[in-house]
Amino acid sequence: MMKPTVFAVSDMDRRTSQISTDHETQETEASSPLNPVPEGVTLGTNLPCWYYFARPLLAILIGGVLFSSGTALSLLYFTQVGNVPYLLGPVFLSVGLMFLVTGLVWVPVVKQRLEHKALTKINGKALQVHEQH
């Protein structure tokens, strides 16, 4: 049987939510497209590095494939080797370039976010140790 789950999000802070299942309460971070929390992972656990870079690398891969396909289709059109519609090559080129640039910009953003999380975690622990003395 499935247990009912209740989600309560406070008005002041949309980033945290309380998940109540029966008599157990656990604080987790809310899931959003930019900041997903995978199923079964609680806060405070270390996620592997590939988890953060999987989507940017996928965007780079898709962009590279589309860009190279657009280049090949454009070459086929301009050399008049095959019967290729004139807009197919430029469309693949532009969409591929869009994905490629998005992925390339996304990687440094993820790196900076991970460094910021590490620094705040270190500084938070240092502040807690300092407050205890």
C-alpha beads as a LAMMPS data file, in Angstrom:
LAMMPS data file: protein, C-alpha beads

133 atoms
132 bonds

1 atom types
1 bond types

-500.0 500.0 xlo xhi
-500.0 500.0 ylo yhi
-500.0 500.0 zlo zhi

Masses

1 110.0

Atoms # bond

1 1 1 0.000 0.000 0.000
2 1 1 1.141 3.535 -0.670
3 1 1 1.562 5.856 2.285
4 1 1 0.036 9.323 1.922
5 1 1 2.552 12.154 1.712
6 1 1 1.724 15.735 2.644
7 1 1 3.756 18.650 1.307
8 1 1 3.663 21.944 3.201
9 1 1 5.644 24.873 1.805
10 1 1 6.029 28.014 3.901
11 1 1 5.294 31.385 2.354
12 1 1 8.531 32.959 3.573
13 1 1 10.963 30.390 2.192
14 1 1 10.043 28.486 -0.971
15 1 1 13.310 26.518 -0.951
16 1 1 12.500 24.280 2.011
17 1 1 9.530 22.059 2.648
18 1 1 8.368 19.713 5.344
19 1 1 7.508 16.191 4.223
20 1 1 5.334 14.340 6.684
21 1 1 4.797 10.615 6.354
22 1 1 2.842 9.048 9.235
23 1 1 4.692 10.153 12.409
24 1 1 8.022 10.867 10.756
25 1 1 9.127 14.382 9.731
26 1 1 12.157 15.048 7.579
27 1 1 13.376 18.387 6.212
28 1 1 14.431 18.366 2.560
29 1 1 15.075 20.881 -0.165
30 1 1 12.223 21.497 -2.614
31 1 1 12.643 20.104 -6.098
32 1 1 12.760 22.513 -9.035
33 1 1 14.048 22.231 -12.612
34 1 1 17.232 24.102 -11.695
35 1 1 17.771 22.434 -8.335
36 1 1 16.459 18.861 -8.389
37 1 1 16.612 16.551 -5.395
38 1 1 16.571 12.935 -6.551
39 1 1 14.195 10.394 -5.033
40 1 1 15.520 8.781 -1.882
41 1 1 18.351 11.289 -1.327
42 1 1 18.206 13.351 1.848
43 1 1 20.051 16.556 2.532
44 1 1 23.537 16.220 3.877
45 1 1 24.460 13.203 1.750
46 1 1 27.259 13.598 -0.761
47 1 1 26.131 13.105 -4.328
48 1 1 28.676 11.906 -6.892
49 1 1 30.250 14.545 -9.124
50 1 1 28.822 13.035 -12.319
51 1 1 25.309 13.754 -11.005
52 1 1 25.898 17.504 -11.270
53 1 1 27.612 17.408 -14.677
54 1 1 25.359 14.867 -16.451
55 1 1 22.883 17.374 -17.886
56 1 1 25.447 19.945 -19.073
57 1 1 27.465 17.192 -20.766
58 1 1 24.290 15.826 -22.363
59 1 1 23.499 19.307 -23.720
60 1 1 27.046 19.563 -25.124
61 1 1 26.744 16.121 -26.718
62 1 1 23.349 16.851 -28.295
63 1 1 24.596 20.238 -29.493
64 1 1 27.675 18.701 -31.059
65 1 1 25.650 16.052 -32.876
66 1 1 23.110 18.577 -34.174
67 1 1 25.817 21.056 -35.182
68 1 1 27.790 18.421 -37.093
69 1 1 24.587 17.158 -38.756
70 1 1 23.744 20.708 -39.788
71 1 1 27.238 21.161 -41.201
72 1 1 26.942 17.948 -43.207
73 1 1 23.457 18.822 -44.474
74 1 1 24.591 22.324 -45.455
75 1 1 27.575 20.905 -47.335
76 1 1 25.303 18.445 -49.130
77 1 1 22.937 21.263 -50.113
78 1 1 25.635 23.656 -51.346
79 1 1 27.515 20.978 -53.303
80 1 1 24.162 19.795 -54.703
81 1 1 25.100 16.165 -54.113
82 1 1 21.809 15.132 -52.536
83 1 1 18.237 16.326 -52.567
84 1 1 18.375 18.268 -49.274
85 1 1 15.843 21.030 -48.433
86 1 1 17.585 24.408 -48.210
87 1 1 16.507 25.220 -44.613
88 1 1 17.347 21.873 -43.031
89 1 1 21.090 22.534 -42.689
90 1 1 20.843 26.028 -41.163
91 1 1 18.121 24.899 -38.715
92 1 1 20.282 22.030 -37.460
93 1 1 23.295 24.362 -37.287
94 1 1 21.483 26.989 -35.217
95 1 1 19.768 24.551 -32.827
96 1 1 23.001 22.600 -32.394
97 1 1 24.959 25.763 -31.694
98 1 1 22.330 26.827 -29.156
99 1 1 22.609 23.514 -27.263
100 1 1 26.413 23.536 -27.500
101 1 1 26.795 27.057 -26.116
102 1 1 24.218 26.410 -23.382
103 1 1 26.096 23.310 -22.247
104 1 1 29.472 25.052 -22.399
105 1 1 28.190 27.924 -20.253
106 1 1 26.412 25.567 -17.869
107 1 1 29.603 23.697 -16.845
108 1 1 31.344 26.687 -15.180
109 1 1 28.070 27.647 -13.486
110 1 1 27.818 24.166 -11.936
111 1 1 31.500 24.305 -10.896
112 1 1 30.978 27.668 -9.220
113 1 1 27.859 26.400 -7.465
114 1 1 29.698 23.344 -6.131
115 1 1 32.592 25.515 -4.901
116 1 1 30.128 27.859 -3.209
117 1 1 28.392 24.930 -1.488
118 1 1 31.745 23.571 -0.315
119 1 1 32.830 26.973 1.009
120 1 1 29.574 27.581 2.847
121 1 1 29.735 24.092 4.323
122 1 1 33.315 24.670 5.511
123 1 1 32.548 28.160 6.798
124 1 1 29.383 26.922 8.496
125 1 1 31.325 24.209 10.332
126 1 1 34.043 26.692 11.264
127 1 1 31.440 29.082 12.656
128 1 1 29.785 26.284 14.630
129 1 1 33.133 25.236 16.126
130 1 1 33.960 28.855 16.959
131 1 1 30.580 29.358 18.679
132 1 1 31.053 26.262 20.851
133 1 1 34.264 27.573 22.466

Bonds

1 1 1 2
2 1 2 3
3 1 3 4
4 1 4 5
5 1 5 6
6 1 6 7
7 1 7 8
8 1 8 9
9 1 9 10
10 1 10 11
11 1 11 12
12 1 12 13
13 1 13 14
14 1 14 15
15 1 15 16
16 1 16 17
17 1 17 18
18 1 18 19
19 1 19 20
20 1 20 21
21 1 21 22
22 1 22 23
23 1 23 24
24 1 24 25
25 1 25 26
26 1 26 27
27 1 27 28
28 1 28 29
29 1 29 30
30 1 30 31
31 1 31 32
32 1 32 33
33 1 33 34
34 1 34 35
35 1 35 36
36 1 36 37
37 1 37 38
38 1 38 39
39 1 39 40
40 1 40 41
41 1 41 42
42 1 42 43
43 1 43 44
44 1 44 45
45 1 45 46
46 1 46 47
47 1 47 48
48 1 48 49
49 1 49 50
50 1 50 51
51 1 51 52
52 1 52 53
53 1 53 54
54 1 54 55
55 1 55 56
56 1 56 57
57 1 57 58
58 1 58 59
59 1 59 60
60 1 60 61
61 1 61 62
62 1 62 63
63 1 63 64
64 1 64 65
65 1 65 66
66 1 66 67
67 1 67 68
68 1 68 69
69 1 69 70
70 1 70 71
71 1 71 72
72 1 72 73
73 1 73 74
74 1 74 75
75 1 75 76
76 1 76 77
77 1 77 78
78 1 78 79
79 1 79 80
80 1 80 81
81 1 81 82
82 1 82 83
83 1 83 84
84 1 84 85
85 1 85 86
86 1 86 87
87 1 87 88
88 1 88 89
89 1 89 90
90 1 90 91
91 1 91 92
92 1 92 93
93 1 93 94
94 1 94 95
95 1 95 96
96 1 96 97
97 1 97 98
98 1 98 99
99 1 99 100
100 1 100 101
101 1 101 102
102 1 102 103
103 1 103 104
104 1 104 105
105 1 105 106
106 1 106 107
107 1 107 108
108 1 108 109
109 1 109 110
110 1 110 111
111 1 111 112
112 1 112 113
113 1 113 114
114 1 114 115
115 1 115 116
116 1 116 117
117 1 117 118
118 1 118 119
119 1 119 120
120 1 120 121
121 1 121 122
122 1 122 123
123 1 123 124
124 1 124 125
125 1 125 126
126 1 126 127
127 1 127 128
128 1 128 129
129 1 129 130
130 1 130 131
131 1 131 132
132 1 132 133
